[in-house]
Amino acid sequence: MQRFKRFIGEKVISENFTNPEKLSTYGIDCKKLPESLDEFDEIELSVGSPDEVLLAVAVLEGKIKRIM
């Protein structure tokens, strides 16, 4: 997960996750997106069609805290 280290601490723009057509052009499907990213929330993303990989992004106060 070293390749995602540069995103830790970055601000999350939730509008980017609410456009499924745009995400699908990158091969990404947003499985779980909370109504608002307040205190501590998780975003679940699915990447790859044949062999699905799930990514959970932990968000603390609007910034990426952890990617699992």
N, CA, C and O atoms as a CHARMM CRD file, in Angstrom:
* protein
*
  272
    1    1 MET  N      0.81000  -1.19600   0.00000 PROA 1      0.00000
    2    1 MET  CA     0.00000   0.00000   0.00000 PROA 1      0.00000
    3    1 MET  C      0.85700   1.26600   0.00000 PROA 1      0.00000
    4    1 MET  O      0.35800   2.36200   0.25400 PROA 1      0.00000
    5    2 GLN  N      2.11100   1.11000  -0.27900 PROA 2      0.00000
    6    2 GLN  CA     3.01200   2.26100  -0.31800 PROA 2      0.00000
    7    2 GLN  C      2.60600   3.26600  -1.39600 PROA 2      0.00000
    8    2 GLN  O      2.82500   4.46800  -1.24400 PROA 2      0.00000
    9    3 ARG  N      2.01900   2.77200  -2.47900 PROA 3      0.00000
   10    3 ARG  CA     1.66800   3.68600  -3.57200 PROA 3      0.00000
   11    3 ARG  C      0.57100   4.66500  -3.18800 PROA 3      0.00000
   12    3 ARG  O      0.42200   5.70000  -3.83700 PROA 3      0.00000
   13    4 PHE  N     -0.20500   4.36300  -2.14300 PROA 4      0.00000
   14    4 PHE  CA    -1.27500   5.25600  -1.71100 PROA 4      0.00000
   15    4 PHE  C     -0.83300   6.22200  -0.61600 PROA 4      0.00000
   16    4 PHE  O     -1.60900   7.08100  -0.19700 PROA 4      0.00000
   17    5 LYS  N      0.39100   6.08800  -0.15700 PROA 5      0.00000
   18    5 LYS  CA     0.87900   6.91500   0.95200 PROA 5      0.00000
   19    5 LYS  C      0.79000   8.41000   0.65700 PROA 5      0.00000
   20    5 LYS  O      0.55900   9.21100   1.56300 PROA 5      0.00000
   21    6 ARG  N      0.96900   8.77800  -0.58200 PROA 6      0.00000
   22    6 ARG  CA     0.95700  10.20900  -0.93900 PROA 6      0.00000
   23    6 ARG  C     -0.42200  10.84400  -0.78400 PROA 6      0.00000
   24    6 ARG  O     -0.53800  12.06800  -0.73200 PROA 6      0.00000
   25    7 PHE  N     -1.48000  10.01200  -0.70800 PROA 7      0.00000
   26    7 PHE  CA    -2.83300  10.54200  -0.56400 PROA 7      0.00000
   27    7 PHE  C     -3.24800  10.75600   0.88800 PROA 7      0.00000
   28    7 PHE  O     -4.25600  11.41300   1.15000 PROA 7      0.00000
   29    8 ILE  N     -2.49100  10.21400   1.83100 PROA 8      0.00000
   30    8 ILE  CA    -2.81800  10.36200   3.24800 PROA 8      0.00000
   31    8 ILE  C     -2.72700  11.84600   3.62100 PROA 8      0.00000
   32    8 ILE  O     -1.72900  12.50700   3.33600 PROA 8      0.00000
   33    9 GLY  N     -3.77300  12.35200   4.25500 PROA 9      0.00000
   34    9 GLY  CA    -3.80500  13.75500   4.65800 PROA 9      0.00000
   35    9 GLY  C     -4.43600  14.68100   3.63100 PROA 9      0.00000
   36    9 GLY  O     -4.66600  15.85700   3.91400 PROA 9      0.00000
   37   10 GLU  N     -4.72100  14.15900   2.43100 PROA 10     0.00000
   38   10 GLU  CA    -5.34100  14.98500   1.38900 PROA 10     0.00000
   39   10 GLU  C     -6.82600  15.17800   1.67400 PROA 10     0.00000
   40   10 GLU  O     -7.47700  14.30700   2.25100 PROA 10     0.00000
   41   11 LYS  N     -7.34700  16.31200   1.26900 PROA 11     0.00000
   42   11 LYS  CA    -8.77200  16.61400   1.45000 PROA 11     0.00000
   43   11 LYS  C     -9.60100  15.79800   0.46400 PROA 11     0.00000
   44   11 LYS  O     -9.22800  15.65100  -0.70000 PROA 11     0.00000
   45   12 VAL  N    -10.72700  15.26800   0.93700 PROA 12     0.00000
   46   12 VAL  CA   -11.62600  14.47900   0.10000 PROA 12     0.00000
   47   12 VAL  C    -12.67500  15.39700  -0.51500 PROA 12     0.00000
   48   12 VAL  O    -13.32400  16.16900   0.19100 PROA 12     0.00000
   49   13 ILE  N    -12.83600  15.31200  -1.81900 PROA 13     0.00000
   50   13 ILE  CA   -13.87400  16.06300  -2.52400 PROA 13     0.00000
   51   13 ILE  C    -14.98100  15.06600  -2.84200 PROA 13     0.00000
   52   13 ILE  O    -14.88800  14.31800  -3.81500 PROA 13     0.00000
   53   14 SER  N    -16.02800  15.05500  -2.02200 PROA 14     0.00000
   54   14 SER  CA   -17.07100  14.03200  -2.13200 PROA 14     0.00000
   55   14 SER  C    -17.84100  14.10400  -3.44500 PROA 14     0.00000
   56   14 SER  O    -18.42500  13.10200  -3.86000 PROA 14     0.00000
   57   15 GLU  N    -17.86000  15.25300  -4.10900 PROA 15     0.00000
   58   15 GLU  CA   -18.55800  15.37000  -5.38600 PROA 15     0.00000
   59   15 GLU  C    -17.94300  14.45100  -6.43700 PROA 15     0.00000
   60   15 GLU  O    -18.63700  14.00600  -7.35100 PROA 15     0.00000
   61   16 ASN  N    -16.65100  14.16500  -6.31300 PROA 16     0.00000
   62   16 ASN  CA   -15.99700  13.27900  -7.27300 PROA 16     0.00000
   63   16 ASN  C    -16.50300  11.84600  -7.16100 PROA 16     0.00000
   64   16 ASN  O    -16.41400  11.09100  -8.13000 PROA 16     0.00000
   65   17 PHE  N    -17.03100  11.45300  -6.00800 PROA 17     0.00000
   66   17 PHE  CA   -17.51500  10.08900  -5.80800 PROA 17     0.00000
   67   17 PHE  C    -18.97700   9.93000  -6.19300 PROA 17     0.00000
   68   17 PHE  O    -19.45100   8.80300  -6.33300 PROA 17     0.00000
   69   18 THR  N    -19.69900  11.02000  -6.36600 PROA 18     0.00000
   70   18 THR  CA   -21.13100  10.93900  -6.64100 PROA 18     0.00000
   71   18 THR  C    -21.46100  10.89800  -8.13000 PROA 18     0.00000
   72   18 THR  O    -22.63600  10.85400  -8.49200 PROA 18     0.00000
   73   19 ASN  N    -20.46000  10.91200  -8.99500 PROA 19     0.00000
   74   19 ASN  CA   -20.67400  10.84700 -10.43600 PROA 19     0.00000
   75   19 ASN  C    -20.25700   9.46400 -10.93500 PROA 19     0.00000
   76   19 ASN  O    -19.09100   9.27000 -11.27800 PROA 19     0.00000
   77   20 PRO  N    -21.18600   8.49000 -10.98400 PROA 20     0.00000
   78   20 PRO  CA   -20.81900   7.11800 -11.34900 PROA 20     0.00000
   79   20 PRO  C    -20.29500   6.97800 -12.77600 PROA 20     0.00000
   80   20 PRO  O    -19.46600   6.10500 -13.03600 PROA 20     0.00000
   81   21 GLU  N    -20.75600   7.81400 -13.70500 PROA 21     0.00000
   82   21 GLU  CA   -20.28000   7.72400 -15.08500 PROA 21     0.00000
   83   21 GLU  C    -18.79800   8.07800 -15.17000 PROA 21     0.00000
   84   21 GLU  O    -18.03000   7.41600 -15.86800 PROA 21     0.00000
   85   22 LYS  N    -18.41100   9.11400 -14.46100 PROA 22     0.00000
   86   22 LYS  CA   -17.00700   9.53100 -14.47400 PROA 22     0.00000
   87   22 LYS  C    -16.12700   8.47100 -13.81400 PROA 22     0.00000
   88   22 LYS  O    -15.04600   8.16100 -14.31500 PROA 22     0.00000
   89   23 LEU  N    -16.58700   7.91500 -12.69000 PROA 23     0.00000
   90   23 LEU  CA   -15.81300   6.88600 -12.00700 PROA 23     0.00000
   91   23 LEU  C    -15.66200   5.63300 -12.86200 PROA 23     0.00000
   92   23 LEU  O    -14.60000   5.01100 -12.86200 PROA 23     0.00000
   93   24 SER  N    -16.70800   5.25700 -13.58800 PROA 24     0.00000
   94   24 SER  CA   -16.65000   4.03600 -14.39000 PROA 24     0.00000
   95   24 SER  C    -15.64800   4.15400 -15.53500 PROA 24     0.00000
   96   24 SER  O    -15.13000   3.13700 -15.99600 PROA 24     0.00000
   97   25 THR  N    -15.36100   5.36900 -16.00600 PROA 25     0.00000
   98   25 THR  CA   -14.34700   5.52900 -17.04900 PROA 25     0.00000
   99   25 THR  C    -12.96000   5.16000 -16.53500 PROA 25     0.00000
  100   25 THR  O    -12.07500   4.81500 -17.31800 PROA 25     0.00000
  101   26 TYR  N    -12.77300   5.23200 -15.22100 PROA 26     0.00000
  102   26 TYR  CA   -11.50800   4.83200 -14.60800 PROA 26     0.00000
  103   26 TYR  C    -11.56000   3.40700 -14.06400 PROA 26     0.00000
  104   26 TYR  O    -10.58500   2.93600 -13.47900 PROA 26     0.00000
  105   27 GLY  N    -12.69100   2.71300 -14.24800 PROA 27     0.00000
  106   27 GLY  CA   -12.83600   1.35200 -13.74500 PROA 27     0.00000
  107   27 GLY  C    -13.11000   1.29500 -12.25700 PROA 27     0.00000
  108   27 GLY  O    -12.80700   0.29400 -11.60800 PROA 27     0.00000
  109   28 ILE  N    -13.68100   2.36400 -11.70400 PROA 28     0.00000
  110   28 ILE  CA   -13.94700   2.45400 -10.26300 PROA 28     0.00000
  111   28 ILE  C    -15.45100   2.48800 -10.02900 PROA 28     0.00000
  112   28 ILE  O    -16.18900   3.15600 -10.75300 PROA 28     0.00000
  113   29 ASP  N    -15.89200   1.76300  -9.01200 PROA 29     0.00000
  114   29 ASP  CA   -17.29900   1.77600  -8.61400 PROA 29     0.00000
  115   29 ASP  C    -17.35300   2.12300  -7.12800 PROA 29     0.00000
  116   29 ASP  O    -16.70200   1.46700  -6.31500 PROA 29     0.00000
  117   30 CYS  N    -18.11600   3.13600  -6.77400 PROA 30     0.00000
  118   30 CYS  CA   -18.24600   3.54500  -5.37500 PROA 30     0.00000
  119   30 CYS  C    -19.33100   2.70700  -4.71700 PROA 30     0.00000
  120   30 CYS  O    -20.51100   2.85000  -5.03900 PROA 30     0.00000
  121   31 LYS  N    -18.93400   1.82400  -3.79100 PROA 31     0.00000
  122   31 LYS  CA   -19.86800   0.91500  -3.12400 PROA 31     0.00000
  123   31 LYS  C    -20.57200   1.57300  -1.94600 PROA 31     0.00000
  124   31 LYS  O    -21.76400   1.35100  -1.73700 PROA 31     0.00000
  125   32 LYS  N    -19.85300   2.37700  -1.17800 PROA 32     0.00000
  126   32 LYS  CA   -20.43900   3.00700   0.01300 PROA 32     0.00000
  127   32 LYS  C    -19.91500   4.42800   0.13600 PROA 32     0.00000
  128   32 LYS  O    -18.70800   4.66200   0.19300 PROA 32     0.00000
  129   33 LEU  N    -20.85200   5.37400   0.17600 PROA 33     0.00000
  130   33 LEU  CA   -20.50000   6.78000   0.35400 PROA 33     0.00000
  131   33 LEU  C    -21.47200   7.38200   1.35000 PROA 33     0.00000
  132   33 LEU  O    -22.66900   7.44300   1.07200 PROA 33     0.00000
  133   34 PRO  N    -20.99100   7.82900   2.50500 PROA 34     0.00000
  134   34 PRO  CA   -21.87700   8.44900   3.49500 PROA 34     0.00000
  135   34 PRO  C    -22.48000   9.75000   2.96100 PROA 34     0.00000
  136   34 PRO  O    -21.95900  10.35600   2.02500 PROA 34     0.00000
  137   35 GLU  N    -23.58000  10.15800   3.57300 PROA 35     0.00000
  138   35 GLU  CA   -24.24200  11.41300   3.18800 PROA 35     0.00000
  139   35 GLU  C    -23.28600  12.59600   3.28800 PROA 35     0.00000
  140   35 GLU  O    -23.19900  13.41400   2.37200 PROA 35     0.00000
  141   36 SER  N    -22.57400  12.67800   4.40200 PROA 36     0.00000
  142   36 SER  CA   -21.58800  13.74600   4.58200 PROA 36     0.00000
  143   36 SER  C    -20.36500  13.16000   5.26800 PROA 36     0.00000
  144   36 SER  O    -20.46700  12.20700   6.04000 PROA 36     0.00000
  145   37 LEU  N    -19.22600  13.73300   4.98200 PROA 37     0.00000
  146   37 LEU  CA   -17.97400  13.26400   5.57200 PROA 37     0.00000
  147   37 LEU  C    -17.63800  14.15400   6.75700 PROA 37     0.00000
  148   37 LEU  O    -16.81500  15.06300   6.65000 PROA 37     0.00000
  149   38 ASP  N    -18.27800  13.88700   7.88200 PROA 38     0.00000
  150   38 ASP  CA   -18.11900  14.73000   9.05900 PROA 38     0.00000
  151   38 ASP  C    -16.89100  14.33900   9.86900 PROA 38     0.00000
  152   38 ASP  O    -15.76300  14.68100   9.51200 PROA 38     0.00000
  153   39 GLU  N    -17.11600  13.63100  10.94500 PROA 39     0.00000
  154   39 GLU  CA   -16.04800  13.28700  11.88100 PROA 39     0.00000
  155   39 GLU  C    -15.18900  12.15200  11.33300 PROA 39     0.00000
  156   39 GLU  O    -14.08100  12.38200  10.84800 PROA 39     0.00000
  157   40 PHE  N    -15.70600  10.92500  11.41200 PROA 40     0.00000
  158   40 PHE  CA   -14.96400   9.76100  10.94400 PROA 40     0.00000
  159   40 PHE  C    -15.90200   8.90300  10.10900 PROA 40     0.00000
  160   40 PHE  O    -16.90600   8.40800  10.62000 PROA 40     0.00000
  161   41 ASP  N    -15.59100   8.72400   8.84500 PROA 41     0.00000
  162   41 ASP  CA   -16.42100   7.94300   7.93800 PROA 41     0.00000
  163   41 ASP  C    -15.53100   7.09800   7.03900 PROA 41     0.00000
  164   41 ASP  O    -14.31700   7.29100   6.97700 PROA 41     0.00000
  165   42 GLU  N    -16.16800   6.14900   6.33900 PROA 42     0.00000
  166   42 GLU  CA   -15.45500   5.30300   5.39000 PROA 42     0.00000
  167   42 GLU  C    -16.12400   5.36000   4.03200 PROA 42     0.00000
  168   42 GLU  O    -17.34800   5.41600   3.91900 PROA 42     0.00000
  169   43 ILE  N    -15.29000   5.34400   3.00500 PROA 43     0.00000
  170   43 ILE  CA   -15.75500   5.25100   1.62900 PROA 43     0.00000
  171   43 ILE  C    -15.25200   3.91000   1.10900 PROA 43     0.00000
  172   43 ILE  O    -14.07400   3.59000   1.26400 PROA 43     0.00000
  173   44 GLU  N    -16.13400   3.12300   0.49300 PROA 44     0.00000
  174   44 GLU  CA   -15.72900   1.84400  -0.07900 PROA 44     0.00000
  175   44 GLU  C    -15.75300   1.95000  -1.59300 PROA 44     0.00000
  176   44 GLU  O    -16.75000   2.36000  -2.18800 PROA 44     0.00000
  177   45 LEU  N    -14.63500   1.57300  -2.20700 PROA 45     0.00000
  178   45 LEU  CA   -14.49600   1.62200  -3.65600 PROA 45     0.00000
  179   45 LEU  C    -14.17200   0.23500  -4.18000 PROA 45     0.00000
  180   45 LEU  O    -13.49400  -0.54600  -3.51200 PROA 45     0.00000
  181   46 SER  N    -14.65200  -0.06900  -5.36800 PROA 46     0.00000
  182   46 SER  CA   -14.36600  -1.32900  -6.04000 PROA 46     0.00000
  183   46 SER  C    -13.58700  -1.00600  -7.30600 PROA 46     0.00000
  184   46 SER  O    -13.98200  -0.13500  -8.08100 PROA 46     0.00000
  185   47 VAL  N    -12.48000  -1.70900  -7.51300 PROA 47     0.00000
  186   47 VAL  CA   -11.63000  -1.46300  -8.66900 PROA 47     0.00000
  187   47 VAL  C    -11.43000  -2.77600  -9.41600 PROA 47     0.00000
  188   47 VAL  O    -11.14600  -3.80300  -8.80000 PROA 47     0.00000
  189   48 GLY  N    -11.57400  -2.75000 -10.71500 PROA 48     0.00000
  190   48 GLY  CA   -11.32000  -3.93400 -11.53400 PROA 48     0.00000
  191   48 GLY  C    -12.55200  -4.78800 -11.73000 PROA 48     0.00000
  192   48 GLY  O    -13.26500  -5.10600 -10.77800 PROA 48     0.00000
  193   49 SER  N    -12.79600  -5.15900 -12.98500 PROA 49     0.00000
  194   49 SER  CA   -13.99100  -5.93600 -13.29300 PROA 49     0.00000
  195   49 SER  C    -13.83200  -7.43000 -13.04600 PROA 49     0.00000
  196   49 SER  O    -14.59300  -7.98500 -12.25300 PROA 49     0.00000
  197   50 PRO  N    -12.88100  -8.11100 -13.68500 PROA 50     0.00000
  198   50 PRO  CA   -12.86200  -9.56700 -13.50500 PROA 50     0.00000
  199   50 PRO  C    -12.45900  -9.98500 -12.09200 PROA 50     0.00000
  200   50 PRO  O    -13.11800 -10.83400 -11.49100 PROA 50     0.00000
  201   51 ASP  N    -11.41100  -9.41400 -11.56700 PROA 51     0.00000
  202   51 ASP  CA   -10.95300  -9.70600 -10.20500 PROA 51     0.00000
  203   51 ASP  C    -11.13400  -8.44800  -9.37600 PROA 51     0.00000
  204   51 ASP  O    -10.26200  -7.58000  -9.34300 PROA 51     0.00000
  205   52 GLU  N    -12.27100  -8.35900  -8.71100 PROA 52     0.00000
  206   52 GLU  CA   -12.63100  -7.15200  -7.97800 PROA 52     0.00000
  207   52 GLU  C    -11.73200  -6.94500  -6.75900 PROA 52     0.00000
  208   52 GLU  O    -11.51000  -7.86700  -5.97400 PROA 52     0.00000
  209   53 VAL  N    -11.22800  -5.74100  -6.61800 PROA 53     0.00000
  210   53 VAL  CA   -10.42500  -5.34700  -5.46400 PROA 53     0.00000
  211   53 VAL  C    -11.19900  -4.26000  -4.73100 PROA 53     0.00000
  212   53 VAL  O    -11.60000  -3.26500  -5.33500 PROA 53     0.00000
  213   54 LEU  N    -11.40700  -4.44500  -3.43600 PROA 54     0.00000
  214   54 LEU  CA   -12.11500  -3.44800  -2.64200 PROA 54     0.00000
  215   54 LEU  C    -11.11800  -2.58300  -1.89400 PROA 54     0.00000
  216   54 LEU  O    -10.15700  -3.08600  -1.31100 PROA 54     0.00000
  217   55 LEU  N    -11.35100  -1.28600  -1.91300 PROA 55     0.00000
  218   55 LEU  CA   -10.54200  -0.33600  -1.15600 PROA 55     0.00000
  219   55 LEU  C    -11.45400   0.38400  -0.17700 PROA 55     0.00000
  220   55 LEU  O    -12.51700   0.87900  -0.55300 PROA 55     0.00000
  221   56 ALA  N    -11.04100   0.43800   1.05600 PROA 56     0.00000
  222   56 ALA  CA   -11.76900   1.20200   2.06700 PROA 56     0.00000
  223   56 ALA  C    -10.91800   2.41700   2.40900 PROA 56     0.00000
  224   56 ALA  O     -9.75100   2.28500   2.77700 PROA 56     0.00000
  225   57 VAL  N    -11.50300   3.58500   2.28600 PROA 57     0.00000
  226   57 VAL  CA   -10.80100   4.83500   2.56400 PROA 57     0.00000
  227   57 VAL  C    -11.40600   5.42700   3.83200 PROA 57     0.00000
  228   57 VAL  O    -12.57700   5.80500   3.85200 PROA 57     0.00000
  229   58 ALA  N    -10.60400   5.50300   4.88200 PROA 58     0.00000
  230   58 ALA  CA   -11.05800   6.08900   6.14400 PROA 58     0.00000
  231   58 ALA  C    -10.81600   7.59500   6.08900 PROA 58     0.00000
  232   58 ALA  O     -9.71500   8.05600   5.78900 PROA 58     0.00000
  233   59 VAL  N    -11.87300   8.34700   6.38800 PROA 59     0.00000
  234   59 VAL  CA   -11.81900   9.80600   6.31300 PROA 59     0.00000
  235   59 VAL  C    -12.06000  10.37500   7.70400 PROA 59     0.00000
  236   59 VAL  O    -13.05000  10.04300   8.35600 PROA 59     0.00000
  237   60 LEU  N    -11.15700  11.22800   8.15100 PROA 60     0.00000
  238   60 LEU  CA   -11.28200  11.89100   9.44300 PROA 60     0.00000
  239   60 LEU  C    -11.30100  13.39000   9.20500 PROA 60     0.00000
  240   60 LEU  O    -10.33600  13.96300   8.69700 PROA 60     0.00000
  241   61 GLU  N    -12.40400  14.01800   9.57500 PROA 61     0.00000
  242   61 GLU  CA   -12.57600  15.46600   9.42600 PROA 61     0.00000
  243   61 GLU  C    -12.31000  15.94000   7.99600 PROA 61     0.00000
  244   61 GLU  O    -11.67200  16.97100   7.78400 PROA 61     0.00000
  245   62 GLY  N    -12.81300  15.16500   7.00400 PROA 62     0.00000
  246   62 GLY  CA   -12.70700  15.56200   5.61000 PROA 62     0.00000
  247   62 GLY  C    -11.38800  15.25700   4.93200 PROA 62     0.00000
  248   62 GLY  O    -11.21400  15.59400   3.76100 PROA 62     0.00000
  249   63 LYS  N    -10.44700  14.62600   5.63400 PROA 63     0.00000
  250   63 LYS  CA    -9.14900  14.29400   5.05300 PROA 63     0.00000
  251   63 LYS  C     -8.91700  12.79100   5.13000 PROA 63     0.00000
  252   63 LYS  O     -9.37700  12.12800   6.06000 PROA 63     0.00000
  253   64 ILE  N     -8.19700  12.25900   4.14200 PROA 64     0.00000
  254   64 ILE  CA    -7.90500  10.82900   4.10700 PROA 64     0.00000
  255   64 ILE  C     -6.96100  10.48200   5.24400 PROA 64     0.00000
  256   64 ILE  O     -5.87900  11.05500   5.37500 PROA 64     0.00000
  257   65 LYS  N     -7.38900   9.54000   6.05700 PROA 65     0.00000
  258   65 LYS  CA    -6.59300   9.11700   7.20700 PROA 65     0.00000
  259   65 LYS  C     -5.90700   7.77900   6.94000 PROA 65     0.00000
  260   65 LYS  O     -4.75900   7.56900   7.33400 PROA 65     0.00000
  261   66 ARG  N     -6.63800   6.85700   6.25000 PROA 66     0.00000
  262   66 ARG  CA    -6.09100   5.51900   6.04000 PROA 66     0.00000
  263   66 ARG  C     -6.73600   4.92100   4.79400 PROA 66     0.00000
  264   66 ARG  O     -7.91300   5.16000   4.52100 PROA 66     0.00000
  265   67 ILE  N     -5.95800   4.13900   4.03700 PROA 67     0.00000
  266   67 ILE  CA    -6.47000   3.40600   2.87900 PROA 67     0.00000
  267   67 ILE  C     -6.16200   1.93700   3.10500 PROA 67     0.00000
  268   67 ILE  O     -5.01100   1.54100   3.28700 PROA 67     0.00000
  269   68 MET  N     -7.23200   1.13300   3.08700 PROA 68     0.00000
  270   68 MET  CA    -7.06300  -0.30100   3.35400 PROA 68     0.00000
  271   68 MET  C     -7.56000  -1.10600   2.17900 PROA 68     0.00000
  272   68 MET  O     -7.50600  -2.33600   2.20500 PROA 68     0.00000
